[in-house]
Amino acid sequence: MTEKTPDLDKYATLNIPGHDPIILPILKGTMGPEVIDIRALGKNGYFTYDPGFVSTASCSSRITFIDGAKGVLLYRGYPIDQLANKANYLQVCYLLLKGELPNKTQYKEFEYKVIHHTLIHEQITSLFNAFRRDSHPMAIMCGIAGALSAFYHDNLDIYDPEHRERTAIRLIAKIPTLAAMAYKYSIGHPFVYPRNDLSYAGNFLYMMFSTPCEPYKVNPVIERALDKIFILHADHEQNASTSSVRLAGSSGANPYACIAAGIASLWGPAHGGANEACLRMLEQIGTVDRIPEFIARAKDRNDPFRLSGFGHRVYKTYDPRAVVMRQTCHEVLNELKIKDHPILDVATELEKIALSDEYFIERNLYPNVDFYSGIILNAIGIPTSMFTVIFALARTIGWISHWNEMQEMPESRIGRPRQIYIGKPLRNVKVLGNR
């Protein structure tokens, strides 16, 4: 596979009074804006100030490309809607991890490896008893994911490609098992072990909703909808959780600890908790007749209320993932014959308003992927507390792919952001009696 390397023919010159000019190369990737290489600043006693790193590229990557202005999301060059409609989640996992979509033979081998690593070490089940039953499932996932290195420490050489691939397979396979166990533990049900005859999404549904009392049959419409949710959330470039994984990994930390760092970062309501926040907003509105009141509040700049699930920090037009999720959402509601549900009625009416109201259209406040995924997850019976866990499950492949890529990049180094110090100047310590 041939890939374009950054263009080094252009330069920017930084002129600082009293100093020699600083030459900064301008890099150009395969797609996207040009990037000024500022590494020479440090050698000249300067560094940049960029809160949130919103104008800073911390790495180069071949995995995901986003053009927020045009509503474009590509995994390894493939449009997200094509992958969601023409592939399944495990094919996308293979793509993100290895760079190309698998052929039939490659897919069969990869699927076999994942399926036969879904079972976890039996001693891990005892760790759940250390948590309260009412613990948030993400709290459990943070702890259990980090603890995996204590059980699977035989392949932790991060410089060995075979070890990294085995670890990736283990994480892709075992995180759904742990996620379902976290749910079962929270409701006091016995753990359900995975089945090798089910699909990736089907197996997760089985572990979530099966009980020893009666057989559970996976609904193919729900199964495919969940698989699409996994695909759409598999990666999203250098977001907060992925950056957390890379930053932790830059120190040489084991991959399980890095994934735990990603889970912790994802937990925040501004990141992975967005679909949970969206559903809570729908519950707050309550009924369709109250929508005008909340729309008016959302339009009032002096009112702190904000509509969750509309617009996106990255996308300045329609979220490309939402296009897929919108159709899938209506397929699920039709399959489950859900018509008179207060929360879903509110969501449906809000969607109509957002797609027709000039206020929303002018500001590009279209329903985003969190809006639709929250409705789907609620409709199929997944509790709100599990929404972010589902996100973490899907995003694990993105995290491990970025972690793996980082190990292969010769330019990778330990992360060390700088700061502008605004504290007290130098001062001397007085003994206790003189303070």
N, C-alpha and C positions, 0 to 999 in steps of 0.2 A: 504494500500500500504506500503510495507516494503522498506526502503531505507538504504543504508550503511552509518554509521556515521564515521567521521574522525578517522583514526587509530592513537592512542596516544602511541604506544609502542616504537617509535623511537625518538631519541633526537639528536640535534647538540650541540656542546659545543663551545662557543666563548671565546677564550683566549686573553685578553688584558693585556699587560705588566703592572705590578703594581696593578692589580685588581683581585678579585676572578673570577673564571670561571663563565660564564653566560650560564645556561642551556636553550636551545630553543627547544620546542617540534616540531617534524616533523609531519605534518598532511597529510592525504591521503584521498581524496574524492572518490566518486564512480568511476570516470574516470579522466584522466589528470595527470599532474606532481605532485610530492610531494611538499608540501608547508611548509616553515619554519615559525613558529609562533614567531614573533619578539616582541610581546607585553611586554616581560620581559625587553627589552632594556630600555624602558622609566623609569622603576623603578630604573635602574642602571645609569641613567644620560646620556643615548645615544639614538639616533634615526637614521634612515637610510636616505640616499640621493638617490632618484630615480625619476629624471625628467620625467614627463609624466606618472608616476606610471606604467611603462611598465613591471616591475618585482614585482609588489605589488598586492596582493589580498585584496581588501578593504572590502570584505564581503564573506559570503558563500551563495550559491543560488541553488535552485532545478530547475530553469527554462530552461536555455539554456547551451549547452556544445559545444565548438568549439575545434577542433584539426586542427590547421592551416597547420601543416606539412603533414597531411594525407588528407586534404580537407574534413573534417567532420563537419557538422552542425546539431545538434539535438535540437528539441524542446521537453522538458520533456521526452527525450529518443527516440523520433521518428525522423528518417532521414528526412531532409527537402524535398528531392525529392519525397518521398512517400506521405508526407502531401500535397505537391503542386499538385500531380496527383490523390490522392484518397480522398481528403477532400476539403472543401471550407474555405474561410477566417473566417466566423463566427464560424465554428467548431474549427479552430485553435485558435480563440480568447477564446473560452470556455476552450480549452486545456491549454493555457498559464495562464489563470486566475485561473482555478480550479485544474489543475494538471492531468486531464484525458480527453480523448476524450468523447464527449457526446453520449449517446444512443439516439434513435429516440425521446423518450418522453422529455428527457432533452434538446435536440437540439431545438425541437419545442417550448418549453417554453422560452428558451434563445433567440431564433430568434424573438419571439413575443415581448419580452421586448425591444429588440434593435429597432425593427421596429417602435414600438409605443413611442419611445423617440427621434426620429429623428427631430421632429419639435422643433424649438427654441422659446424662449420667444420673443414676437413681439417687445418689446422695444429694444432688441439687434440689430435689423435692423437699428435703428437710429444711433447706434455707428459708422456704416460704413461711415456715412456722415462726420465724423470728420477727415477722411483720404482723402488725395489727390487721384484723380482718377489714377494717374500714380505711386502710391505707390507700392512697391514690395509686392506681396501677402503674403510673409512670415512676413513682417512688420505688416500687418493687423492681421495675425494669432497670432502673439505674443501678440498683444494688446487685441484682442477679447477673446482668450483662458484664459488669466489672469483675464479678467473681468467677466467670467462666475460665479465666486464665489459670485459676487454681486447679481446674479439672482437665483442661486440654493444654497442658504445658509442654507437650512433646513436639510441637511444631511452631515454636515461637522465635525462630531465627528470622528476623525481619529482612535480612539480606539474602535469604534463600528463596528464589521464585516459587519452588515447589511448596515450601512451608506456607508462603503467603497465599497460594491458591487453595491449599487444604483449609486454611483458616477462613478464607472467603466462603468456601462451600459450607463449612460448619456454621458460620454466622447466618448465611442465607437460609439454611435448613432449620436451625434451632431457635431463632428469634420468634417465628410464629408459634412454636410449641410453648415457649416461655410466656409469650403474650397471652395465649389462651389460658395457660395455667394461672396467670395473674388475675384474669377475670374469674375463673372458677374459684380461686381462693377467696376473692372478695365477696362472693355470694354463698360461700360455704358448701359448694358442690365438690364432689371428688374430681380429681384430675382425669382428663380423657387423653389417652395416648394416641399418637398419630397413626394413620393407616397408609400403607404404601400403595394402595390401589386407587387413591384419590388424587386429583390435581392439587396443585399448590394452594389455590384459593379454596377449593372444595375441602381440602384437608383442614384448613384453618376454620372454616365454618363448622365442620364436624367436631373439631376439638372445642369450639366455643359453645355449641348448642346441643350436642349429644349428651344423653344421660344413660346410666345403666338400666333405667326403667323401661325404655322403649327405643326402637330403632329410629335413626335419623336419616332422612333422605335429602341430599343436597339438591336444591332447586337450581337448574342450569342457568336461568336468567340472573338470579342473585349471584351465582358463582362467577359468571362473566362480568357482572357489574363490579364485583369486588376486585376481580383481576385487573379491570381497567383502572380502578382507583389506585391499585398498587403501581401500575405502569405510570400513571400521571404524576405520582409522587416519588418515583424512583430516584430522581435527581433534579437539582435546580441550580447548578453552577455553584458559585462561592457564597452561599447563604450562611447565616450565623452558625448553624449546626455543622455544616460541612467544614467551615473555617475552623470551628472548634476541634473537629477530628484531625484536621491537618496540623493545627497548632500543637495539639497534644502529641501527634505522631512525629512532629519535627524533633522532639526530644529523644526519640527512640523508644517511647512507651510501647508496650505490647498492644496489639490491635484490639483486644477486648476492652482494655482500659480506654482506648481512643473512642470506641463505639459508645461506651458508657458516657464519655464526655459529650458526644453528639446527642445522645438521648437527653441528657441534662439540659443542654442548650435548646433542644427542640421543644422542651416542656413549656417554655414561655408563651404567654398568650399572644405576643406579637409575632410569633413564629408558628410552631406546630399547633399551638392551642387555638388558632384562628377559627377553625371549623367548630370547635367546642364553644368559643365565644359567640359565634354566629347563631348556634342553636339556642343558647341562653338568651340572646337578644330576641329571637322569635318567641320564646316562652314569656319574656318580659312584655312583649306587645300583646300576646295572648289571643286576641280575636281580631277578625278582619275589620270590624267597625272602629278599632282603635288605631288603625294604620295612618289615617290622615294626621292624627295628633303627633305621631312619632316622625312622620315625614316632615312636618312643620318644624319639629325640634331639630331634626337633622340639618335642615336648611338654615337654622338660626345660629349664627356664628357665636353668639353669647351663651348658647346652651351646650353643656359638656357632652350631651348625648351624641353618639356617633353610630351610624348603621354599620354593623359588622358584615363581612361577606361581599362588600361592594368596592370595586376598584382594587388596585394592587400597586405596591410600591415600585415594582419593576415594570409592569405592563402599563403603557399609556394608552392602550386601546383594549380590545377584548382579550381577555386571558385565553390563549389557545387551548388550554386544558379545559376551560369551562365550556367550550363548544362541544367537546366530547361528553363531558359530564352532564350537560343539560339534556341531551338526547337519552343518555343512560338513565338519568333520574326519572324521566317520564316513562321509560320502559319498565323500570322497577315498580313505580306507583301503579301502572296498569296491570302488571303481573300480580301484584298483591291486592289489586282491586281496592286500593285506598282512595276514598273519595271524601269522606266526612271525618277529617282529622284536623282539629283546630290549628295546630302548629303548622301542618302542611298547607292548610288553607291560607294562613298568613304568608307563608313562603311563596306560594303560587301568585297571590295578589301583589306582593312586593316585587316579584320578578316582572310582572306585567307593567307595573309603574316604572321600574328602573329602565325598561326597554323602550318606554314611550315618553316619559317625562323629560322635557328639555333641560331641566336642572341637572339630571343625571347624565344625559347624553353629552351635554357641553363639557362636563367635567370628567368624562370617560369613567363614570362610576357604574360600570356594568357588573352584573353578578359574576363573582369569580369562582374558582374551583372549590374553595372552602364552602361557599354557599350551597352548591349542589351536593358535594360529598357529604356534608353534614346532614342534609335531608335524606340521602340514600342510607347512610349508616343508621339514622334514627328509624327509618322505615323498616329496615330488616332486623331491628331489635337489638342493635349494639348500643349499649348505654353511653351517655355523653362522656363519662370518665375514661372510656376506652378509645375515644376518637384519636387522641394524640398517640396512643400506643399503636394504633393502626398505621398512622403516619410514620412512626419510628420503624415499624416492621417493613414498610415499603421502601423507606429511605436507606435502610441498611446497605443495600447494594450500591447506592450512590456513595455512601461514606467509605465503604471498603474499596471501591474502585478508585476514589481519589487518594485514599491512603496508599493503595498499591502503586498508583502512578507516581506518587511523591517519592516512594522508595527507589524508583527507577530513574528519577531526574537527577543528573549530576549536579545541577545548580541548587538543589534543595539544601537548606540549612535550618538550624533551629530558629524558630520564630522569636523575634525580640522587638516588639513595637517600641517606639520612643514616646516621649511626652514633653510638654512644656511645663516646667516646674513653676508654680505660682504661689508656693508656700513662703515661710519666713526666710529671710536671708541668714547668713552665718551668724551665730550667737554663741555665747559661752554658758556653760552650766554653772549655776551657783549651788553651794552646798545647801542641804535641807534647811538649816537654821536661818539662812539669809534670803530665802525665797519669799 
